[in-house]
Structure formats: structure tokens, C-alpha cells
Amino acid sequence: MNIAVSHPARPGRDHRVDFWRGIALVMIFINHVPGNLYENFTSRNFGFSDAAELFVFLAGFASAYAYGRLFLAGHQLVATLKAWRRAGVLVLVQFMLTVLALGIFAWGALALGQGELLSRIGLSQLVAAPIETMVGFATLSHQLGYVNILPMYAVLLLMLPALLVLARIGLNLMLAVSATVWLLAYVFEIDLPNYPLPGGWFFNPIAWQLIFALGLYCGFQRIERGYSVPFKPWLMALAAGYCLIAFITVRFSLWSWWGALPFPVLVSGFDKTYVSLPRLLHVVAIIYIFANAARTSPFSTVTRDNPFAMLGRHSLPIFATGTTLALICQVIKFDAEPHFLTDTLLIAGGIGVQFAMARFLDWWAVAQKVALGPVAGRAVDPTRASVPLGARPASHAVRPSVARSGDNPAATRLEPAS
């Protein structure tokens, strides 16, 4: 299937993508506070995959809109630079979160007298070999626990132009090449280095690019046809059956049954670094089920005002806020047993702060448009621009200007956050 987009369509923003991204952000926050009661109710307790796979799939889906349409419309350089600029922003946020993690756990060790905190989330390597570990931090090769998904996402955005080149030839070709790379990554243990420690990244981008590519594929299909994958009763039944098997396996700890199958780990295991097949199929099955929910279902009628959609619209600042809060909660709960009141206050408080942040960002976006609206299409009078405060310009005449629809960036920009 060839894709040629000379004048890409601009359908309205699909708030379901933001909704599920918001759900993923909340589950990531809860899972990043180990030992709390509420982590027993996140998606990882009901199947093989978790919020990370969902988040990466949705990132790929959104990238089809944010960068793919521009790339396939003939603006390859602009789309590439936009994607790489976003990758650069992710790297900067990663550096910020790493420094915050160091500060939060160091403060905890001092204030609480718990030196053992400096042996958690990968900090023991910093204590043992500070110089080498600082080099690892600077090169993204050494990543702290719970602060390690953004580097993988940044690498995926660096790889995006290559995927778009393949998509320009054919979506099926792009998916086939992506699956081949995923397979080779497992067979030859291809990963990015985890300096100064042996091994590679926990989130191996060479393997995780397949989930991203699946999202990109579905995004392009929706742009072209209005839907990603057609609804078929037998396919829905197959997806539901697989999710049921995954639930039973997790609920009754039947992992050994899968391990007894005469297949390699990639096919019958649950490895997260290389995205083993059971995890991959599980996230695809879940997405297919909810993407084809009944039209009257609340999952099909998500509006812009939905609180979780509001979270998803601001995914990066919300993720950074949630990660910081989760690290603080880890220090507060250090080696403490699950407790209903404490866990409720920490989790509810953290989620409440994230909703408040998202609400503020929504308000701020509107406030800027309102403030800039009256002057967005108005030419600046150079005589006024250069007059010091309190002085009177020589002329009060302002030359009228004609604003065209294409002159207002706020009127033409449509880029889902990725």
C-alpha cells in the first residue's frame, strides 16, 4: 500500500487518544510507587502488558499526525527536524528528572537517616563509581529506575524519519522491516550500552520500535480510511479470548505453563526489554477491543472536557510531574508496608496535583490565545516599538494590515502532542 499525501486531511483531534494516554499516565504514576495498595489494580495485574506499551503505541499513533502527514506531503526536512527537536526536548527533561531523582533520594537519606536509599533505583553505581556513572548519565547510557522511558522514546523519534521513508513506499513494508529489526534485536541481543554496567537499556529501543511502528501504521490507516483496523467479529472474539487467557495466567500465576512450551523466550516468555510476543499481542488485543467499542460506549464518546483527555493533551509535563511525585512518594514510603490511609493520601494527592497541572496548562493555552488574539494579525508599528517607556511617538498612525487565514499560526496549527 503506497501513501501519497499531497494535501493531507486535517480531521478533528481524536480525544480518545488523549484519554487513553491520560489513563496510561495515571497507571504509570501508581506503578512507580511500589508497595502501595492501588498498584494491584493497574493493567499489569490483568494481562501481559502494562501502561508503558500502551503509551508507546499511542506515541506512534500521534506521530502519524504530528510528523507523518508533513513528511509524506513533501516536507521531509521540516518533519525530520520537528521530530528531532522533540527528541531533544525529551533528552533535556530526562536530564532534569535524573537530577531531581538524585536530589530527592539524597535528601531522603539525609533527612530520614536512611542511607540505604542511596542503594535504590540504580544509585549504588553512583556511590561506587561516581566519575564513570556521571559519564553514563550524560550519555543516557546509565538510567535510574523509574526514570528510564524517555531516553527510549527520544531514540524512537530519532528513528522516525527512517520509518516514514519506508511508509512512503508502503505501510506493509514499514511494518515488515520493523518486525525484522525486532526479531534481529532478540536473536543477536542488540541493545544500546548501559555504561558503566554491562548489559543494555531496560527499555531497548531497537525492540520497542515495533510497538511504535504499529501505532504509526494505525495512525496512517486512520488518516487514509477513517479507521485503523476494520471491525470483524471473529477478530474481536480472538482478541477477547487472548485477553482472557492473559488474565487467567496472571491471576492464577500460570507462568510456568508458558515456560514449558517448546519455543524461545521471545515467543513464550514475558521479557520486557525485548518485548516478547505475548506482551506485544496483549497490547494489540486490548487496543483493538477498545478501539472498536460500541458507539454508545463511554470509550467511544470521549470529549475534550474529559479529565483523562486533559491529562493526555499535556503528556510530557504531566509525565515529568508524575515521575517527580512518584520519587517523592517512594522516599516517604521507604520500606513501609501497604497502608490504606497513607497510600490513599499519597496516590490521591499525586494524581490530584497532576490534574491540577493539566487544568492549569489548559487554562494557560487559552489565556495566551485570548491575550494574543487582538494583535495576532496586526502589523507592528516600528515607531512605537522603539519608543522608550513613557515617551510619546512622533506619529500615532498605524498602517492597517489585512490578515489572511494562513498568517495566524494559532489558526493553522494542528499537532497532537507526541
C-alpha positions in Angstrom: 0.0 0.0 0.0 1.5 3.3 -1.1 0.8 6.5 0.7 0.9 9.8 -1.1 -0.4 12.8 0.8 -0.2 16.0 -1.3 -2.8 17.8 0.8 -3.2 15.8 4.0 -6.6 15.9 5.6 -7.0 17.5 9.0 -9.7 15.6 10.8 -10.7 16.8 14.3 -8.5 15.7 17.1 -9.4 12.2 18.4 -9.8 12.8 22.1 -9.8 9.0 22.7 -6.0 9.0 22.1 -5.6 11.7 24.7 -8.0 9.8 27.0 -6.0 6.6 26.9 -2.7 8.4 27.2 -4.1 10.0 30.3 -5.1 6.6 31.7 -1.6 5.3 30.9 0.0 8.3 32.7 -2.1 7.7 35.9 -1.2 3.9 35.9 2.5 4.7 35.3 2.4 7.1 38.3 0.7 4.4 40.5 3.1 1.7 39.4 6.1 4.0 40.1 5.2 4.0 43.8 6.0 0.3 44.6 4.4 -1.2 47.7 1.1 0.8 47.5 -2.3 -0.9 47.6 -3.5 0.7 44.4 -0.8 -0.9 42.2 -2.8 -4.1 42.5 -5.5 -2.6 40.3 -3.4 -1.3 37.3 -3.4 -3.1 34.0 -0.2 -5.1 34.6 -2.2 -7.2 37.1 -4.7 -8.3 34.4 -2.5 -9.2 31.5 0.9 -9.5 30.0 1.5 -5.8 29.0 1.3 -2.6 31.1 0.9 1.1 30.7 4.3 1.5 29.0 3.3 -0.5 25.9 0.1 1.5 25.6 1.9 4.8 26.0 4.5 3.9 23.2 1.8 2.7 20.8 -0.2 5.9 21.3 3.0 7.9 20.7 3.4 6.2 17.4 -0.2 6.8 16.5 0.1 10.5 17.3 3.3 10.8 15.4 1.4 9.9 12.2 -0.5 13.1 12.6 2.2 15.3 14.2 5.1 14.4 11.8 3.9 11.8 9.3 1.5 13.9 7.3 4.0 16.7 7.0 6.7 14.2 5.9 4.6 12.5 3.3 3.3 15.8 1.9 6.8 16.6 0.7 8.3 18.4 3.7 10.7 15.7 4.8 13.3 18.1 6.3 10.8 20.1 8.3 9.1 16.9 9.7 12.5 15.4 10.5 13.7 18.5 12.3 10.4 18.7 14.2 10.7 15.1 15.4 14.4 15.5 16.3 13.6 18.7 18.1 11.0 16.9 20.2 13.6 14.2 20.9 16.0 16.9 22.1 13.3 18.2 24.5 12.8 14.7 25.8 16.5 14.4 26.5 16.5 17.7 28.4 13.6 16.5 30.5 15.4 13.3 31.1 18.4 15.2 32.5 16.1 17.2 34.7 14.4 14.2 36.1 17.7 12.4 36.7 19.0 15.4 38.8 15.7 15.6 40.7 15.9 11.8 41.4 19.4 12.3 42.8 18.3 15.2 44.9 15.2 13.6 46.2 16.9 10.4 47.3 19.9 12.2 48.7 17.6 14.5 50.7 15.7 11.4 51.9 19.0 9.8 53.1 19.9 12.9 55.0 16.5 13.9 56.4 15.4 10.4 57.3 18.7 9.0 58.2 18.2 6.2 55.7 21.5 5.7 53.9 20.0 2.6 52.2 18.0 4.9 50.0 21.3 5.5 48.1 21.3 1.9 47.1 17.9 2.0 45.4 16.9 2.8 41.7 20.5 2.4 40.5 22.1 4.9 42.8 24.5 2.4 44.2 26.5 2.6 41.0 26.9 6.3 41.5 28.3 5.7 45.0 30.7 3.0 43.9 32.0 4.7 40.7 30.8 8.3 40.6 33.0 9.5 37.7 32.1 6.7 35.3 28.4 6.9 36.3 28.3 10.7 35.7 29.5 9.9 32.2 26.7 7.4 31.9 24.2 9.9 33.0 25.4 12.5 30.5 25.3 10.0 27.6 22.0 8.5 28.7 23.6 5.1 28.9 23.1 4.8 32.7 19.5 5.3 33.6 17.9 5.3 37.1 15.0 3.0 37.8 11.6 4.6 37.1 13.4 7.4 35.1 14.2 5.4 32.0 11.4 5.6 29.5 12.1 9.0 28.0 15.5 8.0 26.5 13.9 5.1 24.7 11.2 7.5 23.4 13.8 10.0 22.2 15.6 7.3 20.2 12.3 6.3 18.6 11.8 9.9 17.4 15.3 9.9 16.0 14.4 6.7 14.1 11.1 8.1 12.9 12.3 9.5 9.6 13.6 6.1 8.6 10.2 4.6 9.4 8.5 7.4 7.4 10.7 6.7 4.4 9.6 3.1 4.4 5.9 4.2 5.0 6.2 6.4 1.9 6.9 3.2 -0.1 4.3 1.1 1.7 2.9 0.7 5.1 3.2 -3.1 5.0 6.9 -2.7 4.1 7.5 -0.4 7.0 5.8 -2.9 9.4 7.7 -5.9 7.9 11.1 -4.1 8.3 10.2 -3.1 11.8 9.3 -6.6 12.8 12.5 -7.9 11.2 14.6 -5.5 13.3 12.6 -6.5 16.4 13.4 -10.2 15.7 17.1 -9.5 15.0 17.4 -7.5 18.2 16.4 -10.6 20.2 18.4 -13.1 18.2 21.7 -11.1 18.3 21.0 -9.3 21.6 21.2 -5.9 20.0 20.7 -3.1 22.6 22.2 0.3 23.5 25.0 0.1 26.1 24.3 0.6 29.8 27.7 2.2 30.7 29.4 1.7 33.1 27.5 -1.5 33.8 27.4 -4.5 31.5 24.2 -5.2 29.5 21.9 -2.7 27.8 18.9 -0.4 28.3 15.9 -1.8 30.2 13.6 -0.3 27.5 15.5 -1.4 24.4 14.5 1.0 21.6 15.7 -1.5 18.9 12.9 -3.8 20.1 10.3 -1.3 21.3 10.3 0.4 17.9 7.9 -2.3 16.7 5.2 -1.1 19.1 5.9 2.5 18.0 5.7 1.3 14.3 2.3 -0.4 15.0 1.0 2.8 16.3 2.3 4.7 13.3 0.7 2.2 11.0 -2.7 2.5 12.7 -2.4 6.3 12.6 -1.8 6.4 8.9 -4.6 4.0 8.3 -7.0 6.2 10.1 -5.8 9.2 8.2 -6.4 7.4 4.9 -9.6 5.5 5.7 -11.1 7.0 8.8 -10.4 3.8 10.8 -7.2 1.9 11.7 -8.3 -1.7 11.6 -11.8 -2.8 10.3 -14.1 -4.4 12.8 -14.5 -8.2 12.3 -16.5 -10.3 14.8 -14.0 -13.2 14.6 -11.1 -10.8 15.2 -12.9 -9.3 18.2 -13.5 -12.7 19.6 -9.9 -13.7 19.1 -8.7 -10.6 20.9 -11.1 -11.1 23.8 -10.1 -14.7 24.1 -6.4 -13.9 24.2 -7.0 -11.2 26.9 -8.9 -13.7 28.9 -6.1 -16.2 28.7 -3.6 -13.5 29.8 -5.9 -12.6 32.7 -6.1 -16.2 33.9 -2.4 -16.6 33.5 -1.7 -13.6 35.7 -4.5 -14.1 38.2 -3.5 -17.7 38.9 0.2 -17.4 38.3 0.3 -19.9 35.5 3.6 -18.5 34.1 5.3 -22.0 34.2 2.8 -23.3 31.7 4.1 -20.8 29.1 7.6 -21.6 30.0 7.0 -25.2 29.4 6.2 -24.5 25.7 9.0 -25.7 23.3 9.6 -22.2 22.0 12.2 -19.5 22.5 11.7 -16.8 25.2 10.7 -14.3 22.5 7.7 -16.4 21.6 6.6 -17.9 25.0 8.3 -15.6 27.6 7.4 -12.2 29.1 10.6 -10.3 28.7 10.0 -6.5 28.7 13.4 -5.4 27.4 12.9 -7.2 24.0 9.1 -7.0 24.0 8.4 -10.7 23.9 5.5 -11.8 21.7 2.9 -12.4 24.5 3.3 -8.8 25.7 3.1 -7.5 22.1 0.0 -9.4 21.2 -1.6 -8.4 24.5 -1.3 -4.7 24.0 -2.5 -5.1 20.4 -5.6 -7.1 21.5 -6.5 -4.6 24.2 -6.2 -1.7 21.8 -8.3 -3.5 19.2 -11.1 -4.2 21.7 -11.4 -0.6 23.0 -10.9 1.0 19.5 -13.9 -1.0 18.4 -16.1 -0.3 21.4 -19.8 0.3 20.7 -20.7 3.9 19.6 -22.8 4.3 22.7 -19.9 3.2 25.0 -18.2 5.9 27.1 -14.9 4.8 25.5 -16.3 5.9 22.1 -17.8 9.2 23.2 -14.8 10.8 24.9 -14.9 14.6 24.7 -12.3 17.3 25.1 -13.6 18.0 28.6 -12.8 14.5 29.8 -10.4 14.8 32.8 -8.1 12.0 31.4 -8.1 13.5 28.0 -7.0 16.7 29.6 -4.0 14.8 31.1 -3.2 13.2 27.8 -3.1 16.6 26.0 -0.1 17.6 28.1 1.6 14.2 28.3 5.2 15.3 28.7 4.8 17.9 31.6 2.3 15.5 33.3 4.7 12.6 33.0 7.5 14.7 34.4 5.3 15.9 37.2 4.1 12.4 38.0 7.6 10.9 37.9 8.9 13.6 40.4 5.9 13.0 42.7 6.4 9.2 42.5 10.0 9.5 43.5 9.0 11.7 46.5 6.3 9.1 47.4 9.0 6.3 47.2 11.1 8.2 49.8 8.1 8.7 52.1 7.1 5.1 51.8 10.6 3.7 52.1 10.3 0.1 53.2 6.9 0.7 54.6 4.1 -1.9 54.4 1.0 -1.1 52.4 -1.3 1.1 54.4 -4.8 2.2 53.3 -4.7 5.8 54.7 -1.1 6.6 53.8 -1.4 5.0 50.3 -4.7 6.8 49.6 -3.3 10.2 50.6 -0.1 9.7 48.6 -1.7 8.3 45.4 -4.8 10.6 45.5 -2.6 13.6 46.3 -0.2 12.8 43.5 -3.0 12.3 40.9 -4.7 15.4 42.1 -1.6 17.5 41.5 -1.3 16.1 38.0 -4.9 17.0 37.2 -4.4 20.5 38.6 -1.3 20.8 36.5 -3.2 19.7 33.4 -6.0 22.1 34.2 -3.6 25.0 34.5 -1.9 24.1 31.2 -5.3 24.1 29.5 -6.1 27.5 31.0 -2.7 28.9 30.1 -3.1 27.8 26.5 -6.5 29.6 26.2 -5.2 32.6 28.1 -2.4 33.1 25.7 -4.7 32.9 22.7 -7.1 35.4 24.3 -4.2 37.8 25.1 -2.6 37.5 21.6 -5.9 37.3 19.7 -6.4 41.0 19.2 -2.8 41.6 18.0 -2.2 38.2 16.2 -2.8 39.6 12.7 -1.9 43.3 13.4 1.3 44.7 11.9 3.7 46.2 14.5 4.4 49.9 14.1 8.2 50.3 14.2 7.8 53.9 15.6 6.0 52.5 18.6 8.3 49.5 19.1 11.4 51.7 19.5 9.9 54.4 21.8 11.1 54.2 25.4 8.5 53.7 28.2 6.7 57.0 28.9 7.7 58.8 25.7 5.3 59.9 23.0 5.9 58.6 19.5 6.2 61.1 16.7 3.2 59.6 14.9 0.2 57.8 16.2 -0.8 56.5 12.8 -0.9 52.7 12.4 -0.9 51.3 9.0 -3.8 48.9 8.6 -3.0 45.4 7.6 -5.0 42.6 6.1 -4.8 39.3 8.0 -5.0 36.2 5.9 -6.1 32.9 7.4 -2.7 31.4 6.8 -1.0 34.3 8.7 -2.2 33.2 12.1 -0.3 30.2 13.4 -2.9 29.5 16.0 -5.5 29.0 13.3 -3.5 26.6 11.2 -1.5 24.5 13.7 -2.8 21.0 14.4 -0.2 18.8 16.0 -1.2 16.2 18.6 1.4 16.0 21.4 3.7 13.1 20.9 
